[in-house]
């Protein structure tokens, strides 16, 4: 009976972990995680680091680390990048780690619009720390379980393929990404527990509030949204805006399902997100806090998230060669940029 119970528990854990990806509230501050089409969207080399700790008031919080590097190569009109992420959850230290190579190609449709399709080739592993498990016979054998079912627990390795595209002009953008297109098997029991494909649709615009030679420092409002779907049971809308006046940016966001009601006939709401950012010459720092507005409001402690973006000048190998001139993509700050 105990063996059967253990098997059922781990099938449930694997299925739950496979049902939904980790997420970042500052989704545009994790561009390569959001959409491969963002690879090489800036003319400079870019390094991004993200950390999110979710539900810190619970005994075992969810913790996610991510880092990426990307660069635009003018000679081949392409962006190339690398992304790595580690996600940990639960008392048994369930951990998922992925590393991906990304590529995008820039197509200038006309003098105002650029099309940037991208692909991602990833390799991942996931599993848990068996030493953190405590079975009923642990007390009988000096704290070591003899249950043979524990020996079946593995750490599967898998390939993970994704794609996406981005359409953008100087003040507008629209994109979509399709993650886990091959639906990798994540089962730790050597059985079948496939990760559902995730689709994300995102768009936004950059509005200049003050104009004219006497308007003073530039002030911008950048409303945007992202809608995510994964499997048959998960969908979510993030909707909000950032207000920017050099060098500070603040924003407010809503996350939930405003058009969907649960069995109690209530709207399914998740969080209200506050964001603050500081934009320096080459460094961008962002912090956000998720105020939980769901049933976990009093117990979860919300979520803290930090992002760092550092940009380096790209070396021009052939100064006499004509550059492929792209259109600046709307950024959350005032200086002309790709992103």
C-alpha positions in Angstrom: 0.0 0.0 0.0 2.8 2.4 0.9 4.5 1.7 -2.5 1.3 2.4 -4.4 0.8 5.6 -2.3 4.3 6.8 -3.1 3.8 6.2 -6.8 0.5 8.1 -6.9 2.1 11.0 -5.0 5.0 11.4 -7.4 2.8 11.0 -10.5 0.7 13.9 -9.1 3.8 16.0 -8.4 5.2 15.4 -11.8 1.9 16.2 -13.5 1.6 19.4 -11.4 5.1 20.5 -12.3 4.6 19.8 -16.0 1.3 21.7 -16.1 2.7 25.2 -15.9 6.0 27.0 -16.5 7.5 29.4 -14.1 6.7 33.0 -14.9 8.1 36.5 -14.5 5.9 39.5 -13.7 8.6 41.7 -15.4 8.1 39.7 -18.6 9.7 42.3 -20.9 12.8 42.3 -18.5 13.2 38.6 -19.4 12.9 38.9 -23.2 14.5 35.7 -24.3 12.3 33.7 -21.9 9.2 35.5 -23.3 9.9 35.1 -27.0 12.9 34.0 -29.2 12.0 36.8 -31.5 13.5 39.2 -29.0 17.0 37.7 -29.5 19.4 40.4 -30.7 16.7 43.1 -30.7 19.2 45.7 -29.3 22.3 46.8 -31.3 24.5 46.2 -28.3 25.5 43.0 -26.4 23.0 42.4 -23.6 23.2 40.5 -20.3 20.1 40.0 -18.3 19.7 38.4 -14.8 16.4 37.7 -13.2 15.4 36.3 -9.8 11.9 35.6 -8.5 10.8 34.2 -5.2 7.1 33.4 -5.0 5.0 32.8 -1.9 7.8 33.5 0.6 5.5 33.1 3.6 5.0 29.4 2.8 7.4 26.8 4.3 9.0 26.1 0.9 8.8 29.1 -1.5 9.1 28.8 -5.2 12.4 30.2 -6.4 13.5 31.0 -10.0 16.8 32.2 -11.3 17.5 33.1 -15.0 20.3 34.6 -17.0 20.7 35.4 -20.7 23.1 36.9 -23.2 22.3 38.0 -26.7 23.8 40.0 -29.5 22.8 41.4 -32.9 25.3 40.4 -35.7 24.9 43.0 -38.5 26.7 41.0 -41.2 24.0 38.2 -41.1 21.1 40.4 -39.9 20.6 38.0 -37.1 20.4 37.8 -33.3 22.1 35.0 -31.4 21.6 34.3 -27.7 22.0 31.9 -24.7 19.5 31.4 -21.9 19.7 29.4 -18.7 17.1 29.0 -16.0 16.7 27.1 -12.7 13.4 26.7 -10.9 13.0 25.1 -7.5 9.8 24.3 -5.6 8.5 22.2 -2.7 10.0 20.6 0.4 11.7 17.8 -1.6 13.6 20.5 -3.6 12.0 19.7 -6.9 14.3 21.4 -9.4 14.1 22.0 -13.1 17.1 23.4 -15.1 17.2 24.3 -18.7 19.8 25.8 -21.1 18.9 27.1 -24.5 20.5 28.5 -27.7 18.4 31.1 -29.5 18.4 32.5 -33.0 16.4 35.2 -34.7 16.5 36.9 -38.2 15.5 40.5 -38.8 13.4 41.3 -41.9 12.7 44.9 -42.7 9.2 44.8 -44.2 9.2 48.5 -45.0 10.6 51.8 -43.6 8.4 51.5 -40.5 8.0 47.8 -39.6 10.5 45.0 -38.8 9.6 41.3 -38.6 11.8 39.2 -36.3 11.1 35.4 -36.2 13.1 33.3 -33.8 13.7 29.7 -32.6 15.1 28.2 -29.4 16.8 24.8 -29.0 16.9 23.8 -25.3 18.2 21.0 -23.1 16.7 20.4 -19.7 16.7 18.1 -16.6 14.4 17.9 -13.7 14.0 15.9 -10.5 14.0 16.0 -6.7 16.3 15.4 -3.8 15.5 12.0 -2.5 17.3 12.8 0.8 14.6 15.3 1.5 11.9 12.7 1.5 10.6 11.1 4.7 8.7 7.8 4.4 7.1 5.8 7.1 9.9 3.4 7.4 12.6 6.1 7.8 12.3 5.8 11.6 12.7 2.0 11.5 16.0 1.9 9.6 18.1 4.7 11.1 16.4 7.4 8.9 17.0 5.6 5.6 14.0 4.3 3.7 14.2 0.8 2.2 11.3 1.3 -0.1 12.4 0.0 -3.5 10.1 2.5 -5.2 12.5 5.3 -4.3 15.2 3.8 -6.5 12.9 4.4 -9.5 13.0 8.1 -9.0 15.2 9.5 -11.7 16.2 12.9 -13.2 15.1 12.8 -16.8 16.9 14.8 -19.5 15.0 16.1 -22.5 15.2 18.4 -25.5 12.9 21.4 -25.6 12.1 23.3 -28.9 10.3 26.7 -29.1 9.6 29.4 -31.6 8.2 32.9 -31.8 7.9 36.1 -33.8 7.9 39.8 -33.2 6.5 42.6 -35.3 7.5 46.1 -34.3 7.7 49.7 -35.3 9.1 52.7 -33.5 6.1 52.9 -31.1 4.1 49.6 -31.5 4.9 46.0 -31.1 3.1 42.6 -31.4 4.4 39.1 -30.9 3.6 35.5 -30.1 5.7 32.6 -28.8 5.1 28.9 -28.9 7.1 27.1 -26.2 7.7 23.3 -25.7 6.5 22.5 -29.3 7.8 18.9 -28.9 6.1 18.4 -25.5 9.1 16.9 -23.6 8.4 14.0 -21.2 9.2 15.1 -17.6 8.3 12.0 -15.7 10.6 11.1 -12.8 9.2 7.5 -12.8 10.1 6.7 -16.4 6.5 6.9 -17.4 4.5 9.5 -19.4 4.1 13.0 -18.1 4.5 15.5 -21.0 4.8 19.2 -20.7 2.0 21.0 -22.5 2.8 23.5 -25.2 2.6 27.1 -24.0 1.3 29.9 -26.2 1.9 33.6 -25.3 0.5 36.6 -27.2 1.8 40.0 -26.3 1.5 43.5 -27.6 2.0 47.1 -26.5 2.7 50.7 -27.5 4.8 53.6 -26.4 3.0 57.0 -26.0 4.9 60.2 -25.6 3.0 62.4 -23.1 4.9 65.7 -23.3 6.1 67.0 -26.7 7.6 70.1 -28.1 11.0 71.9 -27.6 9.9 73.3 -24.2 8.4 70.1 -22.9 11.3 69.4 -20.6 12.5 65.8 -20.0 10.7 63.2 -22.0 7.8 61.4 -20.3 6.3 58.2 -21.7 3.4 55.8 -21.0 3.8 52.2 -22.2 0.6 50.2 -21.9 1.0 46.5 -22.8 -0.5 43.0 -22.2 0.4 39.4 -22.4 -2.0 36.5 -22.6 -0.7 33.0 -21.8 -2.3 29.6 -22.4 -0.8 26.2 -21.5 -2.7 22.9 -21.7 -6.4 22.7 -21.1 -6.5 24.2 -17.7 -4.2 27.2 -17.6 -4.8 30.6 -19.1 -3.8 34.0 -17.7 -3.9 37.7 -18.7 -1.4 40.3 -17.5 -2.5 43.9 -18.3 -1.0 47.2 -17.2 1.3 50.1 -18.0 4.6 51.7 -17.1 5.0 55.4 -16.6 8.5 56.7 -17.3 10.3 60.0 -16.7 14.1 59.8 -17.0 15.6 57.9 -15.3 12.8 56.4 -13.2 9.9 54.2 -14.3 6.9 53.0 -12.2 4.2 50.6 -13.3 1.0 48.8 -12.1 -0.2 45.6 -13.5 -3.2 43.2 -13.1 -3.0 39.4 -13.4 -5.9 37.1 -13.6 -8.8 35.9 -15.7 -11.2 38.9 -15.8 -13.6 37.2 -18.2 -13.7 33.8 -16.5 -15.7 32.8 -13.4 -15.0 29.8 -11.2 -17.5 27.3 -9.7 -18.4 29.9 -7.0 -19.3 32.3 -9.8 -16.4 34.6 -8.8 -13.9 36.1 -11.2 -10.5 34.3 -11.0 -8.0 36.9 -9.9 -4.4 36.3 -9.1 -2.3 39.4 -8.3 -1.8 43.1 -8.5 1.8 44.0 -9.4 3.7 47.1 -8.6 6.9 47.9 -10.5 9.8 50.4 -10.0 12.8 50.7 -12.3 15.9 52.8 -12.6 17.4 53.3 -16.1 21.1 54.4 -16.2 23.5 54.6 -19.1 24.2 50.9 -19.6 22.4 49.4 -16.6 18.7 48.8 -15.9 17.5 47.7 -12.5 13.9 46.6 -11.9 12.0 45.5 -8.8 8.4 44.3 -8.6 6.1 42.9 -5.9 3.0 40.8 -6.5 0.2 41.5 -4.1 -1.8 38.3 -4.1 -5.6 38.9 -4.5 -6.6 35.3 -4.8 -7.7 32.9 -2.0 -4.0 32.6 -1.0 -3.9 36.4 -0.1 -3.2 36.0 3.6 -0.9 33.0 3.5 1.4 33.3 0.5 3.3 36.5 1.0 3.0 37.5 -2.6 6.2 37.5 -4.8 9.4 39.5 -5.0 11.2 39.9 -8.3 14.4 41.5 -9.3 15.9 42.1 -12.8 19.2 43.5 -14.0 20.1 44.3 -17.6 23.6 45.4 -18.6 24.5 46.4 -22.2 27.9 46.4 -23.8 28.9 48.1 -27.1 29.3 45.6 -29.9 32.5 45.6 -31.9 32.2 46.5 -35.6 34.5 44.1 -37.4 34.4 46.0 -40.7 33.9 49.7 -40.2 33.8 50.3 -44.0 31.0 47.9 -44.5 27.5 49.3 -44.7 25.4 48.5 -41.7 21.9 46.9 -42.0 19.9 49.7 -40.4 17.0 48.5 -38.2 14.1 50.4 -36.9 14.3 51.3 -33.2 11.9 49.2 -31.2 9.8 51.0 -28.5 11.5 50.8 -25.1 10.3 51.6 -21.6 12.7 54.5 -21.4 13.3 57.6 -23.5 16.5 57.0 -25.4 16.2 55.6 -28.9 16.8 51.9 -28.8 15.7 48.6 -30.2 14.2 47.6 -26.8 
